[in-house]
């Protein structure tokens, strides 16, 4: 199995930005997201989150200049499947 590359995004420490996980290509026909949780490294602030039938969104704030944070979206689907997808947020003055 090939290694998975975790996407890296850059955000300013003062920015409050939304990050979207699109699960549409992974979900089976007719399957939807039943629940979505975010696991966020300490030091980055999850302001709010939500999901639709095939996407999950996290609003993130804060962070320390020069630090990278892992953010994982864990979903459970209408078919009872559970999976995680992660991104890295690199905090840098912009």
trRosetta pair geometry for C-beta under 8 A, 3 or more apart (Angstrom, degrees):
i j d omega theta_ij theta_ji phi_ij phi_ji
6 70 7.8 -28 177 -127 155 93
6 86 5.3 -28 -132 97 119 98
6 87 6.3 163 177 -124 88 30
6 88 5.5 85 126 -19 117 99
7 87 4.9 -30 73 -126 93 92
7 88 7.1 -166 97 29 45 75
8 68 7.7 -41 -137 -137 107 121
8 87 7.3 160 -92 -176 25 79
8 88 4.6 -21 -108 72 74 108
8 89 7.9 162 -158 -89 58 18
8 90 5.8 27 -176 -14 105 115
9 19 6.7 -165 29 -110 167 123
9 87 6.1 19 2 164 108 126
9 88 7.2 167 25 87 65 55
9 89 5.5 -25 71 -111 93 64
9 90 7.0 179 86 24 39 77
10 89 7.8 129 -111 -165 18 58
10 90 5.1 -34 -102 75 68 97
10 91 7.8 138 -158 -105 61 16
10 92 5.2 -33 -160 35 109 116
10 94 7.0 123 136 -72 113 121
11 15 5.0 -130 -175 67 94 129
11 17 5.6 -140 -122 21 126 136
11 60 7.0 156 25 98 177 115
11 63 6.7 97 85 35 109 150
11 89 5.6 -15 15 -167 118 106
11 90 7.5 144 22 73 66 47
11 91 5.9 -35 75 -107 79 64
11 92 7.6 120 65 34 32 67
11 94 7.9 -82 -176 -16 25 131
12 15 4.2 100 58 -17 90 108
12 91 7.4 61 -170 -157 13 73
12 92 7.1 -62 -96 83 49 49
12 93 6.2 51 -133 -134 86 35
12 94 4.4 -97 -71 22 106 103
13 62 6.6 -4 -166 -168 72 34
13 63 5.3 -133 -117 78 72 80
13 64 6.7 35 -112 -118 126 17
13 65 5.6 -60 -41 -58 134 74
13 91 5.3 66 -76 -175 77 119
13 93 6.9 -26 7 -80 100 66
15 61 7.4 -152 102 -125 45 62
15 94 7.7 15 -35 32 131 127
16 47 6.0 39 -154 -28 115 158
16 59 6.2 24 172 174 92 99
16 60 7.2 -174 -149 89 54 37
16 61 4.3 -11 -104 -90 86 101
17 59 7.1 -176 95 -148 25 62
17 60 6.1 -20 63 58 73 83
18 57 5.5 -4 -169 -172 108 111
18 58 7.1 155 -151 81 58 39
18 59 5.1 -32 -92 -94 73 73
18 60 7.9 142 -102 14 24 73
19 57 7.0 155 77 -153 43 61
19 58 5.2 -16 58 62 95 89
19 59 8.0 167 16 -88 71 26
19 60 6.3 11 0 2 116 118
19 71 7.0 83 79 99 155 153
19 87 6.5 -137 177 55 143 156
19 89 7.7 -103 -58 -79 154 114
20 55 5.5 -8 -171 -174 103 122
20 56 7.3 153 -156 79 55 42
20 57 5.0 -21 -101 -99 74 84
21 55 6.4 156 80 -160 54 65
21 56 4.6 -6 54 57 108 93
21 57 7.6 -159 21 -73 70 37
21 58 7.9 43 -12 -3 101 98
21 73 4.4 -119 -15 37 163 164
21 75 8.0 -161 107 -36 137 122
21 85 5.5 143 -147 77 128 130
21 87 7.9 -147 -83 -23 96 116
22 25 7.4 56 124 5 96 91
22 54 6.9 26 -162 136 65 91
22 55 5.2 -24 -105 -105 58 96
23 26 5.0 -68 -168 49 72 112
23 27 5.4 75 134 -34 96 102
23 33 6.2 107 53 -64 148 115
23 54 5.3 -144 69 -172 84 66
23 55 6.6 180 17 -91 81 37
23 56 7.1 48 -18 -4 116 95
23 75 6.3 -30 -79 19 160 165
23 85 7.6 -164 -88 -4 89 143
24 27 6.1 -55 -142 29 27 110
24 54 4.3 57 -80 165 76 137
24 55 7.3 -14 -37 -59 93 79
26 83 7.1 -118 158 73 146 160
27 31 4.4 -157 -174 85 94 105
27 32 6.9 46 -156 -91 148 26
27 33 7.5 -89 -86 -48 135 72
27 54 5.8 -108 9 -122 149 97
27 77 6.5 165 -122 -124 95 136
28 31 4.3 74 56 -6 79 130
28 79 6.5 37 38 -27 126 156
30 78 7.9 -100 136 80 72 136
31 77 5.1 14 176 176 110 130
31 78 5.5 -171 -151 51 61 99
31 79 4.9 -38 -120 -17 116 116
31 81 7.6 12 -166 26 143 120
32 53 4.1 -60 -141 -160 114 87
32 54 6.7 -86 -133 -61 68 69
32 77 6.6 151 80 -156 32 79
32 78 4.8 49 49 -18 77 125
33 36 5.7 17 171 -54 130 105
33 51 5.1 -96 110 159 142 138
33 52 7.3 83 45 86 123 40
33 53 6.1 156 29 -172 83 28
33 54 6.4 161 -11 -92 105 24
33 55 7.7 -117 0 40 148 19
33 56 6.5 -169 -159 -58 166 98
33 75 5.0 -69 -135 -157 102 130
33 76 7.7 98 -162 70 62 43
33 77 6.1 -61 -104 -106 39 65
33 78 7.8 -10 18 -25 5 82
34 75 7.7 125 44 178 64 84
34 76 5.1 -54 63 101 107 87
34 77 5.9 112 -1 -171 95 15
34 78 5.2 140 -56 -71 104 55
35 51 7.7 131 -166 37 23 148
35 75 6.8 163 86 -153 51 57
35 76 4.7 16 49 43 95 104
36 49 7.0 -138 111 150 109 118
36 50 7.6 70 67 159 131 20
36 51 3.9 123 6 -45 144 142
36 56 4.0 -178 -154 -116 151 128
36 73 6.3 -16 -165 -169 100 98
36 74 7.3 151 -155 81 49 48
36 75 5.0 -16 -101 -101 75 83
37 73 7.5 153 80 -156 43 50
37 74 4.9 -16 63 62 93 99
37 75 7.9 177 22 -79 64 38
38 46 5.6 156 94 -120 134 144
38 49 5.2 -163 -6 -94 129 159
38 56 7.7 171 -66 152 95 124
38 58 4.9 102 -99 -96 156 131
38 71 6.4 -12 -169 -172 105 92
38 72 7.0 152 -157 80 54 50
38 73 5.7 -25 -100 -99 74 64
38 74 7.6 178 -86 20 24 76
39 71 7.3 159 81 -158 55 44
39 72 4.3 -7 55 58 103 104
39 74 6.5 50 -13 -12 108 113
40 44 5.3 -118 173 85 112 104
40 45 7.7 90 131 -141 152 6
40 46 4.8 -177 -9 -45 154 109
40 58 7.5 163 -74 -171 120 146
40 60 7.2 173 -129 -115 137 109
40 69 6.9 17 -173 163 77 123
40 71 5.2 3 -110 -115 75 84
40 72 7.9 -153 -67 29 41 64
41 44 5.7 60 70 19 80 111
41 69 4.0 -156 54 -155 126 85
41 70 5.0 97 -42 44 118 69
41 71 7.1 -90 4 -65 84 58
43 62 7.1 -156 157 130 53 115
43 63 6.1 71 137 -120 91 51
43 64 5.9 -54 -177 -4 125 102
43 67 6.4 -60 133 126 150 154
43 69 6.3 -149 79 -92 102 123
44 60 5.8 -7 171 -164 110 113
44 61 7.7 148 -173 73 65 38
44 62 5.8 168 -138 84 41 97
44 63 4.9 16 -98 -76 82 91
44 69 4.2 92 -26 -176 137 172
44 71 7.0 -84 99 -72 151 106
44 89 6.2 102 -116 69 153 139
44 91 7.8 -165 -92 -52 101 125
45 60 6.8 137 75 -161 54 58
45 61 4.5 -33 71 69 111 87
45 62 4.2 77 5 16 106 130
45 63 7.9 -125 7 -36 75 65
46 49 6.2 -18 -179 -37 114 112
46 58 6.0 -63 -135 -162 96 107
46 59 7.3 100 -168 72 55 60
46 60 6.3 -33 -102 -101 50 70
47 59 4.2 -63 64 106 109 106
47 60 6.7 -170 4 -94 93 14
47 61 5.1 71 -49 -7 116 114
48 58 7.9 172 91 -153 44 46
48 59 4.7 22 50 35 79 123
49 56 7.1 10 -178 177 103 90
49 57 6.4 176 -151 92 60 57
49 58 4.8 -11 -104 -105 101 65
49 59 6.9 -149 -71 17 52 73
50 56 7.4 -172 99 -151 37 58
50 57 5.6 -5 60 56 77 98
51 55 6.5 -173 -150 96 69 49
51 56 4.2 -23 -100 -103 102 73
51 57 7.0 172 -86 15 47 70
51 75 7.4 130 -123 -112 158 110
52 55 5.0 26 40 47 103 85
52 56 8.0 -148 25 -71 61 39
56 73 5.0 147 88 -160 141 137
56 75 6.3 -149 -41 -75 141 114
58 71 6.4 -161 81 176 161 135
58 73 7.0 -143 -29 -82 121 104
60 63 7.8 39 155 -34 108 116
60 71 6.8 -71 -82 -92 145 153
60 89 6.4 -119 129 -91 160 166
63 67 6.1 -158 -177 72 88 108
63 69 6.1 -112 -115 -15 113 135
63 89 6.6 -116 -90 122 153 119
63 91 3.6 -172 133 -78 127 146
64 67 4.3 53 72 5 92 133
64 91 6.0 121 71 81 32 148
65 91 5.8 -114 -99 123 27 102
65 92 6.6 79 -147 -120 71 33
65 93 5.8 4 -120 -34 119 90
66 91 7.0 -35 24 84 27 86
66 92 7.1 83 -67 -97 41 69
67 90 7.8 -177 97 -148 35 52
67 91 5.4 8 59 40 75 114
68 88 5.4 -1 -176 -177 111 111
68 89 6.9 159 -156 81 59 45
68 90 4.8 -22 -101 -99 87 72
68 91 7.4 -166 -84 11 35 73
69 88 7.0 148 74 -159 41 60
69 89 4.7 -16 60 60 97 97
69 90 8.0 -177 20 -76 67 29
69 91 7.2 47 -5 -24 107 104
70 86 5.7 -9 -170 -168 95 125
70 87 7.8 158 -153 82 52 38
70 88 5.9 -33 -96 -101 59 70
71 86 6.5 152 80 -153 44 70
71 87 5.4 -15 62 61 97 84
71 88 7.6 160 18 -100 78 20
71 89 5.9 46 -11 -14 119 111
72 84 5.2 -6 -175 -166 114 112
72 85 7.1 158 -153 80 65 33
72 86 4.4 -31 -95 -93 78 90
73 84 6.9 153 79 -152 47 57
73 85 5.3 -12 57 60 97 85
73 86 7.5 -179 17 -82 65 40
74 82 6.8 9 -178 -173 94 95
74 83 7.4 -173 -144 95 58 32
74 84 4.9 -22 -95 -95 77 83
75 82 7.0 -177 91 -142 47 53
75 83 6.2 -8 56 57 87 74
76 80 7.2 -19 -175 -145 94 31
76 81 7.2 167 -153 84 51 41
76 82 5.0 -19 -99 -94 74 83
77 80 6.7 -44 74 25 77 19
77 81 4.6 7 33 52 119 87
77 82 7.7 -153 6 -70 77 37
